[in-house]
Amino acid sequence: MIRNLFRATENLRSEMLTNAIALTHLLLDERTCLLRFVQRIVGNAANAEDVTQGLWLRIQRVDDHPPIENRKAYLYRLARNLALDHATADRRRAEVLAEAAELLLFSAEAVPDERSHIARDQLHHIAMTIAGLPERTQQIFALSRLEGLSQRDVADRLGISRPTVEKHLRYAFDAIMALRPDGP
Amino acid sequence: MNKNDGGNGPSIDEQARDWVLRLDSGDIERSDLEACKAWLASDARHRAAFERRRVLWQDLSMRPEIFSSPRAPRRSGRPRRIGRWLAARPRRTAGAAIAASLAAFFMIPQAMFWAAADYSSSAEILNVKLPDGSIATLDGASAISVDFGDGERRISLLRGNAFFDVRHGDPRPFRVAAGAGVTEDIGTRFEVRHAPDRTAVNVAQGAVRVSATAASASGLRLNAGESANYEGNGHVVKGRAVIAADVAAWRTGELLIDGASMGDAIAAVSRYRKGPTWVWADLSGTASVSGAFRTDRADDALKALVSEAGLGIRWLPGGVAIITAQRPF
């Protein structure tokens, strides 16, 4: 097993296939986002790491034929399938969570969004708005957006109820949405 | 706009917001999911309101810099928020989870790079002539903003390291803000090194005054060959003596590492690499390192460090280097 992994690594340097190179780059770029996506499906960070590393190995074996039309969609689809394979205990629940995560991640065209829609000059206003929120709301918002925890995980971490977490997030979300030029 | 659907229930915008949060809850049933899809399909306005919130919500998770507000007055003198949250993260035992937080360690400094920067360098050293004739030399992967007004000549070191050769004869004080503190020139050449958790000042010639908070007027006076550092807690601590000629040795293409942790040493070398460097290994057990390297041969320096620590390295196209435990995964 270890020997095979080494061989896979060597291939990366010399004779890697076009699709595999492109997907590896994409995986590095998307790593944080992919990890969070997978974590929503499998439920915890350690399993999510396992799945993401399996994904890494899997894409090294992707052929150049046929060419992949949309590599990003392909990568997320592969991640979802590996995550569902991993979630054997409660597969139906994992399917619901995967579908919910995809609804949040993908636009109506079923393609993951490009990042960074927020204009750079808005970042400062958003940062100031967050800094002006109550401490508890800031903390919950950071656990959700910065660390990528689900509401349920935030609630467990802080020992409060999930609806309470949702209430804080709603408050923060409304405050930031109100900054947008196109209104709340 | 879509404030209300006509009735007394929640507006379309409020419903859209609540659906986004519900999808993100980690606690959703099949029936909720079907209800959400039906709501989205029933009216084009529903889909539009949902899309705007969904995209914003996703974006907010990709923008760690919104959790620090370096220019907000009420934050001065306090640790940067982002540092606090990351530090507060409980240590997880799974090696993979540690690797994830180490990777974040390299990514976040990039992301914290504010739109405010006037000058920034990538892998190479950059000399900047300031409006008063002073010279700022930026180390690799560093950034400053320049704000010269009637009362002062102010530089903010946003990221990385910079060396200042200050021109005299200008009555306005020359100040460098980094982290929570400020260094004021008293006729000199000096270096400021800004890491997320700590700022260090080394004086090559003349003297400076270092204050750990933007507000305090006093501070610690440093002469040539002296050094000091501060964190976010309002105290300046005098460091050990430095050899004046070695201050900011990176200006001449040399990188001196003296008893640094392996993580700091890798970060220092990575500054000069053209591609990103990732650490997927636990460095906590590795010994500290010392050495002299050439900044124009950063890949060789990285190889030397990694082999000394008994770690592995894999090179990917595009200059990506990934440092792993010797046994992959």
Interface residues (C-beta under 8 A of the other chain):
Chain A: I2 L5 F6 T9 L12 R13 M16 I21 T24 H25 L28 R31 T32 C33 L35 R36 R40 G43 A45 A46 E49 D50 Q53 R92 V96 L97 E99 A100 A101 L103 L104 L105 S107 A108 D113 R115 S116 H117 I118 R120 D121 L123 H124 I126 A127 M128 I130 A131 Q138 A142 S144 R145 L146 E147 G148 S150 Q151 R152 D153 R162 E166 L169 R170 F173 D174 I176 M177 R180 D182 G183 P184
Chain B: M1 D13 R17 D18 V20 L21 R22 L23 D24 S25 G26 D27 I28 E29 R30 L33 C36 K37 R47 E51 R52 R53 R54 V55 L56 W57 Q58 D59 L60 S61 M62 R63 P64 E65 I66 F67 S68 S69 R71 A72 R74 R75 R81 I82 W85 R89 R92 A94 A96 A97 A99 A100 A103 A104 M107 W114 A115 P276 W278 R314 W315 L316 P317 G318 V320 R327 P328 F329
